[in-house]
Amino acid sequence: MTSPFLGELLGTMTLIIFGDGVVAGALLAKSKGEAMGWVGITASWCFGTVAGIFVATAAGSADAHINPSVTIAAAVATGDLSKLGVYIPAQMIGAFLGAAIVWLHYLPHWEATEDKDLKLACFCTGPAIRHTGANLLSEVIATFVLVLVIYAVVSKAVIAPGAFPTGIAPYIIGVLVWGIGLSLGGPTGYAINPARDLGPRIAHAVLPIAGKGGSDWSYAWIPVVGPAIGASLAALFVGIIGI
C-alpha cells in the first residue's frame, strides 16, 4: 500500500501533529504546557520534521519532501514537474488531517481559551508586525536558507563515503528547521512551508472550533507565495554555484 502520495501525506500529517500540537500546548488555556515559550515551540517543529521525514520515507516517498517548497525547488532544479501534481496535494491533505487531529486532541481547551487569535495561531502563522512587504521578504529569506542548506546537506561533498553516518540527514534537517525558527522565525512565525500554513488554515475555517474567529485570509497568501519564491530562488542559486 505504500506510495509516494501516501508517504508525503502521512509524513506531512506527522509534521503538523508535532508542530501545531506544540503550539496548541503552549497557547491554549489550562494546557500543562501553557506558556512554554518559543524555544519549546521551535524544538518540537524540529522533532516533527525528523519524525515526518522518517514516516514519509517508510510509507513510500523516497524524497520525503513533506513541504511544497522543497518539491518546488526540486522541480526548478531538475526541470521535472511531474512530482508537483502528486506531492503537493498529498502534503496539503496531510497538513489538513494533522491539524484536525490536533483539534481533536485538545478538544476541551478551545472552549476554555477566550482569545480567538491564540486559537488561530495553533493552526497557521501570522506576523508579529503586519507589513506586507517585510512579511513576504521574511518568508522568502527563511525558505531560501532552508532549501540552500538542505541541498548542502544532501550534496555529493557532504554525503561522500565517510563524510556522515548513513541516515543522519533527517536529524540535520530537523536541527536546521529548529535553527531557522530561533533565528528567522520571529517576524512571521516561519511558515517556510505552504502546506504547513494553508492546510491547517483551511482546517481552522471548516472545523467546529469552539469560539473561533476568522482565519485571516488576507494574510494567507504570504506563507504560500513567499516560500515558493524563496525555494525557487534557492534552487536557481545552488544550480549556479554547483552544489
C-alpha positions as CSV (number, residue, x, y, z in Angstrom):
1,M,0.0,0.0,0.0
2,T,3.0,2.3,0.3
3,S,3.4,5.0,-2.4
4,P,4.9,8.5,-2.8
5,F,1.5,10.0,-2.4
6,L,0.8,8.2,0.9
7,G,4.4,8.9,2.1
8,E,4.0,12.6,1.6
9,L,0.5,12.7,3.1
10,L,1.5,10.8,6.3
11,G,4.9,12.5,6.6
12,T,3.3,15.9,6.4
13,M,0.5,14.9,8.8
14,T,3.1,13.8,11.3
15,L,4.9,17.1,11.0
16,I,1.8,19.0,11.7
17,I,0.8,16.9,14.6
18,F,4.1,17.7,16.3
19,G,4.1,21.4,15.1
20,D,0.6,22.5,15.6
21,G,0.3,20.3,18.6
22,V,3.1,22.1,20.4
23,V,1.7,25.5,19.6
24,A,-1.7,24.4,21.0
25,G,0.0,23.1,24.1
26,A,1.8,26.4,24.6
27,L,-1.1,28.7,23.9
28,L,-4.4,27.1,24.9
29,A,-5.8,27.7,28.3
30,K,-5.3,25.0,31.0
31,S,-2.8,23.0,29.0
32,K,0.0,21.7,31.1
33,G,2.4,23.1,28.5
34,E,0.8,26.6,28.6
35,A,3.4,29.4,28.2
36,M,6.3,27.0,27.4
37,G,7.7,29.7,25.1
38,W,9.3,30.0,21.7
39,V,12.2,27.6,22.3
40,G,9.8,24.8,23.2
41,I,7.7,25.5,20.1
42,T,10.7,25.6,17.7
43,A,12.1,22.4,19.3
44,S,9.0,20.4,18.6
45,W,8.9,21.6,15.0
46,C,12.4,20.2,14.8
47,F,11.3,16.9,16.2
48,G,8.3,16.9,13.9
49,T,10.5,17.4,10.9
50,V,12.7,14.4,11.8
51,A,9.6,12.2,12.5
52,G,7.8,13.4,9.4
53,I,10.8,12.6,7.1
54,F,11.1,9.1,8.6
55,V,7.4,8.4,8.3
56,A,7.3,9.7,4.7
57,T,10.2,7.5,3.7
58,A,8.8,4.4,5.4
59,A,5.3,5.0,3.8
60,G,6.7,5.2,0.2
61,S,8.2,8.6,-0.5
62,A,11.9,8.2,-1.1
63,D,12.1,12.0,-1.5
64,A,10.3,12.7,1.8
65,H,9.8,16.4,1.0
66,I,6.8,17.0,3.3
67,N,6.9,20.6,2.1
68,P,5.8,22.1,-1.2
69,S,8.7,24.5,-1.1
70,V,11.1,21.6,-1.3
71,T,9.1,20.0,-4.1
72,I,9.0,23.3,-6.0
73,A,12.8,23.7,-5.5
74,A,13.4,20.2,-6.9
75,A,11.2,20.9,-9.9
76,V,13.0,24.2,-10.6
77,A,16.4,22.5,-10.2
78,T,15.7,19.5,-12.4
79,G,13.0,20.8,-14.8
80,D,10.9,17.7,-13.9
81,L,7.4,18.9,-13.0
82,S,5.9,15.5,-12.7
83,K,6.0,15.3,-8.9
84,L,4.2,18.6,-8.3
85,G,0.8,17.1,-9.0
86,V,1.4,14.2,-6.7
87,Y,3.4,15.5,-3.8
88,I,1.7,18.9,-3.2
89,P,-1.9,17.6,-3.0
90,A,-0.7,14.9,-0.6
91,Q,1.1,17.4,1.5
92,M,-1.9,19.7,1.7
93,I,-4.2,16.8,2.6
94,G,-1.7,15.6,5.2
95,A,-1.4,19.1,6.8
96,F,-5.2,19.4,7.0
97,L,-5.5,16.0,8.6
98,G,-2.7,16.8,11.1
99,A,-4.4,20.0,12.1
100,A,-7.8,18.1,12.6
101,I,-6.1,15.6,14.8
102,V,-4.6,18.4,16.9
103,W,-8.1,20.0,17.2
104,L,-9.5,16.7,18.5
105,H,-6.6,16.1,20.8
106,Y,-7.1,19.5,22.6
107,L,-10.9,19.4,22.3
108,P,-11.9,20.8,25.7
109,H,-9.2,23.5,25.6
110,W,-10.7,25.5,22.7
111,E,-13.7,26.5,24.7
112,A,-11.6,27.2,27.7
113,T,-9.5,29.7,25.7
114,E,-11.0,33.1,25.1
115,D,-8.5,34.7,22.8
116,K,-9.5,33.9,19.2
117,D,-6.1,34.9,17.8
118,L,-4.4,32.3,20.0
119,K,-6.7,29.7,18.6
120,L,-5.9,30.7,15.1
121,A,-2.1,30.6,15.9
122,C,-2.5,26.9,16.8
123,F,-3.2,26.3,13.1
124,C,-1.3,28.8,11.0
125,T,1.2,31.6,11.0
126,G,0.7,35.3,11.5
127,P,3.0,38.3,11.5
128,A,4.4,39.9,14.7
129,I,4.2,43.3,12.9
130,R,1.8,43.3,9.9
131,H,3.8,44.7,7.0
132,T,3.1,43.0,3.6
133,G,6.5,43.6,2.0
134,A,8.5,42.8,5.1
135,N,6.5,39.7,5.9
136,L,6.8,38.4,2.4
137,L,10.6,39.1,2.4
138,S,10.9,37.3,5.7
139,E,9.3,34.1,4.3
140,V,11.4,34.4,1.1
141,I,14.7,34.6,3.1
142,A,13.8,31.9,5.6
143,T,12.8,29.5,2.9
144,F,15.9,30.3,0.8
145,V,18.0,29.4,3.7
146,L,16.0,26.2,4.3
147,V,16.5,25.0,0.7
148,L,20.1,26.1,0.4
149,V,21.1,24.2,3.5
150,I,19.1,21.1,2.5
151,Y,20.9,21.0,-0.8
152,A,24.2,21.3,1.0
153,V,23.3,18.5,3.4
154,V,22.5,16.1,0.6
155,S,25.3,17.3,-1.7
156,K,27.9,14.9,-3.0
157,A,30.6,16.6,-1.0
158,V,28.7,16.0,2.3
159,I,27.3,12.5,1.7
160,A,30.5,11.1,0.3
161,P,31.7,7.9,2.0
162,G,33.0,8.7,5.4
163,A,31.6,12.3,5.5
164,F,28.5,11.5,7.6
165,P,27.0,8.3,9.1
166,T,24.2,6.8,7.0
167,G,20.7,8.2,7.9
168,I,21.9,11.3,9.6
169,A,20.4,13.7,7.1
170,P,16.9,13.8,8.7
171,Y,18.4,14.8,12.0
172,I,20.4,17.6,10.4
173,I,17.4,18.9,8.5
174,G,15.4,18.8,11.8
175,V,18.1,20.9,13.5
176,L,18.1,23.2,10.5
177,V,14.3,23.9,11.0
178,W,15.0,24.5,14.7
179,G,17.7,27.0,13.9
180,I,15.6,28.8,11.3
181,G,12.8,29.1,13.9
182,L,15.1,30.5,16.5
183,S,17.0,32.8,14.2
184,L,14.5,33.9,11.5
185,G,11.1,32.9,12.8
186,G,10.3,35.9,14.9
187,P,8.8,38.2,12.3
188,T,6.2,35.8,10.8
189,G,6.3,32.5,12.7
190,Y,8.4,31.0,9.8
191,A,5.9,29.1,7.7
192,I,8.6,28.1,5.2
193,N,6.1,25.5,4.0
194,P,2.9,26.4,2.2
195,A,1.2,23.2,3.2
196,R,2.1,23.7,6.9
197,D,0.2,27.0,6.7
198,L,-2.6,26.6,4.2
199,G,-3.8,23.1,5.1
200,P,-4.3,23.9,8.8
201,R,-5.8,27.3,7.9
202,I,-8.4,25.6,5.9
203,A,-8.9,23.2,8.8
204,H,-9.4,26.2,11.1
205,A,-12.0,27.6,8.7
206,V,-14.1,24.5,8.4
207,L,-13.8,22.7,11.8
208,P,-16.4,23.5,14.5
209,I,-13.8,25.0,16.8
210,A,-15.4,26.5,19.9
211,G,-15.3,30.3,20.0
212,K,-13.1,30.7,16.9
213,G,-12.7,33.9,14.9
214,G,-11.8,34.5,11.3
215,S,-9.0,32.6,9.5
216,D,-7.1,35.8,8.4
217,W,-7.4,35.0,4.7
218,S,-6.0,38.5,3.8
219,Y,-2.6,37.3,5.1
220,A,-2.9,33.7,3.9
221,W,-1.2,34.2,0.5
222,I,2.1,35.4,2.1
223,P,3.1,32.0,3.7
224,V,2.3,30.3,0.3
225,V,3.9,32.7,-2.2
226,G,6.9,33.7,0.0
227,P,8.2,30.2,0.5
228,A,7.5,29.3,-3.2
229,I,9.7,32.3,-4.3
230,G,12.4,31.6,-1.7
231,A,12.6,27.9,-2.7
232,S,12.7,28.8,-6.4
233,L,15.5,31.3,-5.9
234,A,17.5,28.9,-3.8
235,A,17.2,26.2,-6.4
236,L,18.5,28.5,-9.1
237,F,21.3,29.6,-6.8
238,V,22.5,26.2,-6.0
239,G,22.4,25.4,-9.7
240,I,24.6,28.4,-10.4
241,I,27.2,27.6,-7.8
242,G,27.1,23.9,-8.4
243,I,26.1,22.4,-5.1
